[in-house]
């Protein structure tokens, strides 16, 4: 299953990229992540690996599998975690709308476990949940830039645009 999440934020594209690309410190802008363990020597860039500790107790390890700083985009793959997917890849992209406004896009590919039941679960449960969480992450960049404070636990920003692709 593929879907796309888009949010527009009042942040210069370079600043939005700096926050989205700060792979090992996502807890500052993600309302569901309590803390991050950096598992690789490099904090960001190709092959960087992190373990996200979510407030609900779930731990997920993710690795950057593609990195393009010039075009402000990268791909993350879930490599370990107790979530109902065989494979999950997210491409994160920052686009310039104006010198002070950005569009942040997440292209998500989910291959769920459990056959047809998993497909239904992905479409009706995972897509809205992951889509909202990713939208809140994107809105969290704006919150962090405005306040200088970490995004509060379970904070919700403006509703993102979530589309099937």
Secondary structure as UniProt FT lines:
FT   STRAND          2..9
FT   HELIX           13..21
FT   HELIX           23..28
FT   TURN            31..32
FT   STRAND          33..38
FT   TURN            46..47
FT   STRAND          49..54
FT   TURN            55..56
FT   STRAND          59..68
FT   TURN            69..72
FT   STRAND          73..81
FT   STRAND          85..98
FT   TURN            99..100
FT   STRAND          101..112
FT   HELIX           115..121
FT   HELIX           122..126
FT   HELIX           127..147
FT   TURN            153..154
FT   STRAND          161..164
//
